[in-house]
Amino acid sequence: MGIREAGLDERTTLTRVQPHRLRALILEDLERFPGSGRGDIHRRIGPEIHTKTLARPLEALLKDGQIVASGERRWRTYRLGPAKRTPRERRGRGERMGGGLQPESPSFLKDTIPTMSLRQ
């Protein structure tokens, strides 16, 4: 039996994408484009996906706290939640990576750079 007889020669689409893969696509899209609306996400992931098929995982991710929404109705935008933000996003919001002294603080410089004395 060949590919054509099996019906496998059709064009690949995302119309029957598995739910866990759709959630992963949404998270990857929001990692690259934080602050995106539902329409933007839909356009980038695949317009052949029905809007309700995209809306269900968005709401589930929102409920799980993996993404955060701001705004209402048509103006609602999404971004990754606190647990899913990348280190670059955390630094951009004034949060530290790992804690400890930051390179900009004077005490960091005092503790790491030895003082030189001109007297010998």
DAJO-V498594 format. One line per field, one symbol per residue. ss: DSSP state (@ for helix, = for strand, . for the rest). phi: phi as a letter, one per 30 degrees, with the letter a starting at -180 (. if undefined). burial: b if it has 9 or more other C-alpha atoms within 8 Angstrom, else e. Layout:
ss: ???
phi: ???
burial: ???
//
This chain:
ss: ..@@@@............@@@@@@@@@@@@@@...==@@@@@@@@.....@@@@@@@@@@@@@@..====..@@@.====......@@@@@@.............@@@@@@@........
phi: .cddddiccdddbcdcddedddddddddddddbdicdedddddddlddddddddddddddddddidbbcbjbhdcdbbbddedcddedddddcicdciiiddeddddddddccddccddb
burial: eeeeeeeeeeeeeeeeeeeeebbebbbebbbeebebbbeebbeebeeebeeeebbebbeebbeebbbbbeeeeeebbbbbbeeebeeeebbeeeeeeeeeeeeeeeebbeeeeeeeeeee
//
